[in-house]
Each structure stands twice: as C-alpha cells, then as structure tokens.
Amino acid sequence: MSALTLAQASTIVDKALELGRQKSFKPLTVAVLDVAGVLKAFKREDQGVALLRADIAQAKAWGCLGMGVGARRLSQMAEARPHFMAALIETSGGRMVPVLGGVLIRDAAGQVIGAVGVSGDTSENDEVAAVAGIKAAGLVADSGEA
C-alpha cells in the first residue's frame, strides 16, 4: 500500500479550494487526513468561513475513515438506521458528520490511503470540490456511491 504524501495532500487542498473559487462556491474549508486519521493538510479561505467549518471538514473525513466508506454511504446509513448512526457519532465522541463532503482517497491499487472533508457550501458542492482535489492529485476518489 502506498502512503499519502504531503505533496498529494497539499494538491488536494489547493485544487479543491481553486475549484470552489472557479464555481463561486461559498468559502470552503478543506481537511485531508492520512489513513490513520491524522491531519495531513488543512486550509480554509481567508474570509467568510464560519467557526465550526474546520471541525466539520475533519469530521466528514474522519467518519469516512472510521467506517471505511464515503460520506454518500454514511448519509444513506444515517437515513436508513438513525439510531445506529447516532450510536456511532456518540461512540466516536462526536467526530463523525455523516453528510456529503467526505470522500475516501484511494491509491491506484484501490487501497484507502486517507480521506478529505470539505465544508462551507452545500454538501453536494463540498463533495464536488473534494473529488476534484483528489483527482488533481492523481488519486482515486471514493464518495460512497453504489
């Protein structure tokens, strides 16, 4: 298994923010975690970012890593089994946010090497930015689609 490099994580953050600006998204916050859930790269726009966005972005990514699925799947799980998801959120100490914008990062062999969380615009747009950043780094995005 390959490891997520700092250069790749930095590219993901920069390209996600760049796409958000190009598409006139609301100001974004982007967090990249390695496979162990450790913050590898993080940036937020200079202005217009709400206080909790950093925590939300990290929690979107951390939830994906914790469950081994993209946030689309986590969101479906939350809808289908709300009590189970509430228990997971409680068990994780509130470190999971099961909404779009959390995307697993896979290497060319399909191994999970990290996750990205984006927060700031609609959850769908957050996911678009995360996927764009991952692809720009030459890696595979897994948003949890069936």
LINLINMO-V417866 format. One line per field, one symbol per residue. phi: phi as a letter, one per 40 degrees, with the letter a starting at -180 (. if undefined). psi: psi as a letter, one per 30 degrees, with the letter a starting at -180 (. if undefined). burial: b if it has 9 or more other ideal C-beta (glycine too) atoms within 8 Angstrom, else e. A space follows every 10 residues. Layout:
phi=???
psi=???
burial=???
This chain:
phi=.cbccccccc cdcccccccd cdcfccdbbb bbbcccgccb aaabccbgbc dcdcccdccc ccccccbgbc cccccccccc bccccccccc ccggcbbcbd hbbcbbcccg ccbiabbbai bcdccdcdcc cccccccgbb cbcgcc
psi=klkkleeeee eeeeeeeeee eeghllklkk kkklfggkke kklllelgkl efeeeeeeee eeeeeefgll feeeeeeeee ieeeeeeeee eggggkjilk fkkkkkaffg kkgalkkkke aleeeeeeee eeeeefgglk kjfgk.
burial=eeebeeebbb bbbbbbbebb eeeebebbbb bbbbbeeeeb bbbbbeeebe eebbebbbbb bbbbbbbebb bbbbbbbbee eeeebeebbe ebeebbbbbb bbbbbbbeee ebbbbbbbbb beeebbbbbb bbbbbbbebb bbbbee
